[in-house]
Amino acid sequence: MLRAAKFRIYPTAAQEAFLWAQWGAVRKCWNMALFLKKHYYRTRGVSLDLIHEIKPLIARAKKSRKYARLREYDSMALQETVRNLNKGYRAFFEGRAGFPHYKSRRGPQSSYHCTNVSVGPNYVRVPKMEPIKARIHREVVGKVKSITLEADAAGDYYAAVLWEDGLAEKEPLKEIYEDQVTGIDVGITDLLTESNGRKESNPRHLKRARKALRRRCRQFSRTKKGSRRREKARRRLARAHKRVANARSDNLHKVSSRLVNESQALAAESLRIINMLKNHHLSESIADAAWGELLRMIAYKMKREGKYFMQIDTFYPSSKTCSCCGFKLEKLDLATREWTCPHCGAHHDRNANAAANIRAEGIRILRAEGLPVLRREMSSPNAR
């Protein structure tokens, strides 16, 4: 199985200078490749192939006097940035991302290394550099496939390591018990509601940090462009945003791990989050809740454990269908958080009812795929 982890690294002053020079070379290759691609299309109507026509130019540029400094850096890092640009163009034409833009020396930096890389007990090694001190907080056993060196906007350095552990993937479960199937309904007031009625509160990390973020923004806006104080203020602002992102990520990892450990199968609604973000009254709260990241974490953790994760159809009427008798309301406003079924008289919490319906639909999908979903036999109170 392929595994990945991000480790904090602590380069020396000389290594830090080399890293920034290497990131500058990577940035140069990206910007020049993007310029050639756009220039030839605009002036000649020719769309150059990034892989077969532009990437070979890096080797030719190294032989010239003007770009001779490119020889000092890892060649794979320079070539990979052109491959990444090609992926960016593909994502743009497939409608998954915006048009690629030029990279700046301000903001996050990264370089990819896939040859002569290794990880030790307290260091990482990449080509053209001495081992870099690192905090290896988990064991890396197996073949290291690649290391991506990164610097975030706050000025901290990381090494994202991808390795192959040599172990076979866990086989999917052959049978599932009904009481181990959980349906979840995500929300804003509560981050998620489970089919058993348990609710996970929404920490609202961005809302709690809003006052501090506004103060940092004001401090940054009052500085003079190009000054050292502006750079310090920018880093303070970036660090404040980073604290919010780290707190959100930590909470999502804890919630997703708990759900995976307690269930054999999980069912959730397939949400069109991009469309939901167009609602300007709720977009900030939806983005702060990070539903997409939560579902992504659940999906890969369930697959890693050999368990099942299903996302039911977006238009499945989970909220306005009675989980007791199956009666379906004609209309249910978003402001209505509780309702009573006119057919059977059952009183429902909107989110708990939706989670119960999602669970039932997940069980139906599992059985339709031929997987046995069993019921546990309850032992008699008098049985010994």
Summary of the structure (lengths in Angstrom):
residues: 384
radius of gyration: 26.0
end to end distance: 45.1
largest distance: 90.7
contacts: 1075
relative contact order: 0.11
helix: 43%
strand: 20%
